[in-house]
Amino acid sequence: MAELLINEKAIIEAVKNYALGIKYEVIEIPENVEVKVEGKKVYIKGPKGELEKDFSHIPTVWIIHHGNQIIVACRARNRKDIEPLRTVSSKIRNMIRGVREYYIAKHKVAYAHFPMRVKVDYERKLILVENWYGRIDPIKIPIFGKDTKVKVINQPGSDIADEVIIYGPDKDAVMLTSGRLHDACKLRGRFRKDTRIFMDGIWRFEKGWASDLGFSEE
């Protein structure tokens, strides 16, 4: 029967009838979220922003917008066929949650020798880290994601950075920006030092959804 599933209507009927050889997941769409599916492209809009992801590189999975649900289905001939189903479903759920509340990555700015200044250039979509290990030129870290934001908290009465908070509706973009920031402020190769003594860097210490962390944008 799986070979006959060539259109969305047939797939929906197969899901309703629990067709042999078909695995699926149903994702509920909240009231304040708008969804549009065009082929393998998923567009989601909510209070915190808009997200778009293209799953065309996963040919074995169908994505169907049906009423107030998104159905993600695939042929389940073996365990390997099911893995993309879980991946796509998880990413769509993160998209829906992301447009309703931000995903957060918090970083501590630590130094033993050279106090750092952190600035945000939204025009060029860059995080600028100045005076890292005494460097004259700033380190430039790209900000990924259209709606990703960066908040720098300085030490009281100073322009020296204390925390850097990256947040936005796109979990993947937030974590990619966070990873680049974390990795850019490390000594490598012949410059590598004992981090127990030379602790200078920007280290991620917490990540999660805004509601779980009690985060407020204000």
Contacts in CASP RR format, 6 or more apart in sequence:
PFRMAT RR
TARGET T0000
AUTHOR 0000-0000-0000
METHOD contacts of the structure
MODEL  1
MAELLINEKAIIEAVKNYALGIKYEVIEIPENVEVKVEGKKVYIKGPKGE
LEKDFSHIPTVWIIHHGNQIIVACRARNRKDIEPLRTVSSKIRNMIRGVR
EYYIAKHKVAYAHFPMRVKVDYERKLILVENWYGRIDPIKIPIFGKDTKV
KVINQPGSDIADEVIIYGPDKDAVMLTSGRLHDACKLRGRFRKDTRIFMD
GIWRFEKGWASDLGFSEE
1 14 0 8 1.000
1 19 0 8 1.000
1 20 0 8 1.000
1 21 0 8 1.000
2 19 0 8 1.000
2 20 0 8 1.000
2 21 0 8 1.000
2 22 0 8 1.000
2 75 0 8 1.000
2 77 0 8 1.000
4 10 0 8 1.000
5 11 0 8 1.000
5 14 0 8 1.000
5 19 0 8 1.000
5 22 0 8 1.000
5 75 0 8 1.000
8 62 0 8 1.000
8 64 0 8 1.000
8 66 0 8 1.000
11 22 0 8 1.000
11 62 0 8 1.000
11 64 0 8 1.000
11 71 0 8 1.000
11 73 0 8 1.000
12 64 0 8 1.000
12 66 0 8 1.000
12 71 0 8 1.000
13 19 0 8 1.000
14 22 0 8 1.000
14 73 0 8 1.000
15 22 0 8 1.000
15 24 0 8 1.000
15 26 0 8 1.000
15 71 0 8 1.000
15 73 0 8 1.000
21 75 0 8 1.000
21 76 0 8 1.000
21 77 0 8 1.000
22 73 0 8 1.000
22 74 0 8 1.000
22 75 0 8 1.000
22 76 0 8 1.000
23 73 0 8 1.000
23 74 0 8 1.000
23 75 0 8 1.000
23 76 0 8 1.000
23 81 0 8 1.000
23 82 0 8 1.000
23 85 0 8 1.000
24 71 0 8 1.000
24 72 0 8 1.000
24 73 0 8 1.000
24 74 0 8 1.000
24 85 0 8 1.000
25 71 0 8 1.000
25 72 0 8 1.000
25 73 0 8 1.000
25 85 0 8 1.000
25 86 0 8 1.000
25 89 0 8 1.000
26 69 0 8 1.000
26 70 0 8 1.000
26 71 0 8 1.000
27 69 0 8 1.000
27 70 0 8 1.000
27 71 0 8 1.000
27 72 0 8 1.000
27 89 0 8 1.000
27 92 0 8 1.000
27 93 0 8 1.000
27 96 0 8 1.000
28 68 0 8 1.000
28 69 0 8 1.000
29 35 0 8 1.000
29 67 0 8 1.000
29 68 0 8 1.000
29 69 0 8 1.000
29 70 0 8 1.000
29 96 0 8 1.000
30 96 0 8 1.000
30 100 0 8 1.000
32 46 0 8 1.000
32 47 0 8 1.000
32 100 0 8 1.000
33 44 0 8 1.000
33 45 0 8 1.000
33 46 0 8 1.000
33 96 0 8 1.000
33 99 0 8 1.000
33 100 0 8 1.000
34 44 0 8 1.000
34 45 0 8 1.000
34 46 0 8 1.000
35 42 0 8 1.000
35 43 0 8 1.000
35 44 0 8 1.000
35 45 0 8 1.000
35 65 0 8 1.000
35 70 0 8 1.000
35 96 0 8 1.000
36 42 0 8 1.000
36 43 0 8 1.000
36 44 0 8 1.000
36 65 0 8 1.000
37 43 0 8 1.000
37 63 0 8 1.000
37 64 0 8 1.000
37 65 0 8 1.000
37 70 0 8 1.000
39 56 0 8 1.000
39 63 0 8 1.000
40 54 0 8 1.000
40 55 0 8 1.000
40 56 0 8 1.000
40 58 0 8 1.000
40 61 0 8 1.000
40 63 0 8 1.000
41 52 0 8 1.000
41 53 0 8 1.000
41 54 0 8 1.000
41 55 0 8 1.000
41 56 0 8 1.000
42 52 0 8 1.000
42 53 0 8 1.000
42 54 0 8 1.000
42 55 0 8 1.000
42 63 0 8 1.000
42 70 0 8 1.000
42 92 0 8 1.000
42 95 0 8 1.000
43 50 0 8 1.000
43 51 0 8 1.000
43 52 0 8 1.000
44 50 0 8 1.000
44 51 0 8 1.000
44 52 0 8 1.000
44 92 0 8 1.000
44 95 0 8 1.000
44 96 0 8 1.000
44 99 0 8 1.000
45 51 0 8 1.000
45 99 0 8 1.000
46 99 0 8 1.000
46 100 0 8 1.000
47 99 0 8 1.000
47 100 0 8 1.000
48 98 0 8 1.000
48 99 0 8 1.000
48 100 0 8 1.000
48 101 0 8 1.000
48 102 0 8 1.000
48 147 0 8 1.000
48 168 0 8 1.000
48 169 0 8 1.000
49 99 0 8 1.000
49 147 0 8 1.000
49 169 0 8 1.000
50 99 0 8 1.000
50 146 0 8 1.000
50 147 0 8 1.000
50 169 0 8 1.000
51 95 0 8 1.000
51 98 0 8 1.000
51 99 0 8 1.000
51 169 0 8 1.000
51 170 0 8 1.000
53 91 0 8 1.000
53 92 0 8 1.000
53 95 0 8 1.000
55 61 0 8 1.000
55 63 0 8 1.000
55 88 0 8 1.000
55 91 0 8 1.000
58 84 0 8 1.000
58 87 0 8 1.000
58 88 0 8 1.000
60 74 0 8 1.000
60 75 0 8 1.000
60 81 0 8 1.000
60 84 0 8 1.000
61 72 0 8 1.000
61 73 0 8 1.000
61 74 0 8 1.000
61 84 0 8 1.000
61 85 0 8 1.000
61 88 0 8 1.000
62 71 0 8 1.000
62 72 0 8 1.000
62 73 0 8 1.000
62 74 0 8 1.000
63 70 0 8 1.000
63 71 0 8 1.000
63 72 0 8 1.000
63 88 0 8 1.000
63 92 0 8 1.000
64 70 0 8 1.000
64 71 0 8 1.000
64 72 0 8 1.000
64 73 0 8 1.000
70 92 0 8 1.000
72 85 0 8 1.000
72 88 0 8 1.000
72 89 0 8 1.000
72 92 0 8 1.000
73 85 0 8 1.000
74 81 0 8 1.000
74 82 0 8 1.000
74 84 0 8 1.000
74 85 0 8 1.000
75 81 0 8 1.000
76 82 0 8 1.000
76 85 0 8 1.000
91 172 0 8 1.000
94 103 0 8 1.000
94 171 0 8 1.000
94 172 0 8 1.000
95 169 0 8 1.000
95 170 0 8 1.000
97 209 0 8 1.000
98 168 0 8 1.000
98 169 0 8 1.000
98 170 0 8 1.000
98 171 0 8 1.000
98 209 0 8 1.000
99 169 0 8 1.000
101 209 0 8 1.000
101 210 0 8 1.000
101 211 0 8 1.000
102 167 0 8 1.000
102 168 0 8 1.000
102 169 0 8 1.000
102 174 0 8 1.000
102 209 0 8 1.000
102 210 0 8 1.000
102 215 0 8 1.000
102 217 0 8 1.000
103 167 0 8 1.000
103 168 0 8 1.000
103 169 0 8 1.000
103 170 0 8 1.000
103 171 0 8 1.000
103 174 0 8 1.000
103 175 0 8 1.000
103 207 0 8 1.000
103 208 0 8 1.000
103 209 0 8 1.000
103 210 0 8 1.000
104 165 0 8 1.000
104 166 0 8 1.000
104 167 0 8 1.000
104 168 0 8 1.000
104 174 0 8 1.000
104 206 0 8 1.000
104 207 0 8 1.000
104 208 0 8 1.000
104 209 0 8 1.000
104 210 0 8 1.000
104 213 0 8 1.000
104 215 0 8 1.000
105 165 0 8 1.000
105 166 0 8 1.000
105 167 0 8 1.000
105 174 0 8 1.000
105 175 0 8 1.000
105 177 0 8 1.000
105 178 0 8 1.000
105 204 0 8 1.000
105 206 0 8 1.000
105 207 0 8 1.000
105 208 0 8 1.000
106 163 0 8 1.000
106 164 0 8 1.000
106 165 0 8 1.000
106 204 0 8 1.000
106 205 0 8 1.000
106 206 0 8 1.000
106 207 0 8 1.000
106 213 0 8 1.000
107 163 0 8 1.000
107 164 0 8 1.000
107 165 0 8 1.000
107 166 0 8 1.000
107 178 0 8 1.000
107 181 0 8 1.000
107 182 0 8 1.000
107 202 0 8 1.000
107 203 0 8 1.000
107 204 0 8 1.000
107 205 0 8 1.000
108 162 0 8 1.000
108 163 0 8 1.000
108 202 0 8 1.000
108 203 0 8 1.000
108 205 0 8 1.000
109 116 0 8 1.000
109 118 0 8 1.000
109 160 0 8 1.000
109 161 0 8 1.000
109 162 0 8 1.000
109 163 0 8 1.000
109 164 0 8 1.000
109 201 0 8 1.000
109 202 0 8 1.000
110 199 0 8 1.000
110 200 0 8 1.000
110 201 0 8 1.000
110 202 0 8 1.000
110 203 0 8 1.000
111 199 0 8 1.000
111 200 0 8 1.000
111 201 0 8 1.000
112 197 0 8 1.000
112 198 0 8 1.000
112 199 0 8 1.000
112 200 0 8 1.000
113 133 0 8 1.000
113 198 0 8 1.000
113 200 0 8 1.000
114 131 0 8 1.000
114 132 0 8 1.000
114 133 0 8 1.000
114 134 0 8 1.000
114 200 0 8 1.000
115 131 0 8 1.000
115 160 0 8 1.000
116 129 0 8 1.000
116 130 0 8 1.000
116 131 0 8 1.000
116 132 0 8 1.000
116 160 0 8 1.000
116 161 0 8 1.000
116 200 0 8 1.000
116 201 0 8 1.000
116 202 0 8 1.000
117 129 0 8 1.000
117 130 0 8 1.000
117 131 0 8 1.000
117 159 0 8 1.000
117 160 0 8 1.000
117 161 0 8 1.000
118 127 0 8 1.000
118 128 0 8 1.000
118 129 0 8 1.000
118 130 0 8 1.000
118 152 0 8 1.000
118 161 0 8 1.000
118 164 0 8 1.000
118 202 0 8 1.000
119 127 0 8 1.000
119 128 0 8 1.000
119 130 0 8 1.000
119 138 0 8 1.000
119 152 0 8 1.000
120 126 0 8 1.000
120 127 0 8 1.000
120 128 0 8 1.000
120 143 0 8 1.000
120 150 0 8 1.000
120 152 0 8 1.000
121 127 0 8 1.000
121 128 0 8 1.000
122 143 0 8 1.000
125 142 0 8 1.000
125 143 0 8 1.000
126 140 0 8 1.000
126 141 0 8 1.000
126 142 0 8 1.000
126 143 0 8 1.000
127 140 0 8 1.000
127 141 0 8 1.000
127 142 0 8 1.000
127 143 0 8 1.000
127 150 0 8 1.000
127 164 0 8 1.000
127 177 0 8 1.000
127 181 0 8 1.000
128 138 0 8 1.000
128 139 0 8 1.000
128 140 0 8 1.000
128 141 0 8 1.000
129 138 0 8 1.000
129 139 0 8 1.000
129 141 0 8 1.000
129 181 0 8 1.000
129 184 0 8 1.000
129 185 0 8 1.000
129 202 0 8 1.000
130 138 0 8 1.000
132 139 0 8 1.000
132 185 0 8 1.000
132 200 0 8 1.000
132 201 0 8 1.000
133 187 0 8 1.000
133 200 0 8 1.000
139 184 0 8 1.000
139 185 0 8 1.000
141 177 0 8 1.000
141 180 0 8 1.000
141 181 0 8 1.000
141 184 0 8 1.000
142 177 0 8 1.000
142 180 0 8 1.000
143 150 0 8 1.000
143 166 0 8 1.000
143 177 0 8 1.000
144 170 0 8 1.000
144 173 0 8 1.000
144 176 0 8 1.000
144 177 0 8 1.000
144 180 0 8 1.000
145 170 0 8 1.000
145 173 0 8 1.000
145 177 0 8 1.000
146 170 0 8 1.000
147 168 0 8 1.000
147 169 0 8 1.000
147 170 0 8 1.000
148 166 0 8 1.000
148 167 0 8 1.000
148 168 0 8 1.000
148 170 0 8 1.000
148 173 0 8 1.000
148 174 0 8 1.000
148 177 0 8 1.000
149 166 0 8 1.000
149 167 0 8 1.000
149 168 0 8 1.000
149 217 0 8 1.000
150 164 0 8 1.000
150 165 0 8 1.000
150 166 0 8 1.000
150 177 0 8 1.000
151 164 0 8 1.000
151 165 0 8 1.000
151 166 0 8 1.000
151 167 0 8 1.000
152 161 0 8 1.000
152 163 0 8 1.000
152 164 0 8 1.000
152 165 0 8 1.000
153 161 0 8 1.000
153 162 0 8 1.000
153 163 0 8 1.000
153 164 0 8 1.000
153 165 0 8 1.000
154 160 0 8 1.000
154 161 0 8 1.000
154 162 0 8 1.000
155 161 0 8 1.000
155 162 0 8 1.000
164 181 0 8 1.000
164 202 0 8 1.000
165 215 0 8 1.000
166 174 0 8 1.000
166 177 0 8 1.000
166 178 0 8 1.000
166 181 0 8 1.000
167 174 0 8 1.000
167 210 0 8 1.000
167 215 0 8 1.000
167 217 0 8 1.000
168 174 0 8 1.000
175 207 0 8 1.000
178 204 0 8 1.000
178 207 0 8 1.000
179 204 0 8 1.000
181 202 0 8 1.000
181 204 0 8 1.000
182 202 0 8 1.000
182 203 0 8 1.000
182 204 0 8 1.000
185 200 0 8 1.000
185 201 0 8 1.000
185 202 0 8 1.000
186 201 0 8 1.000
187 193 0 8 1.000
187 198 0 8 1.000
206 213 0 8 1.000
210 216 0 8 1.000
END
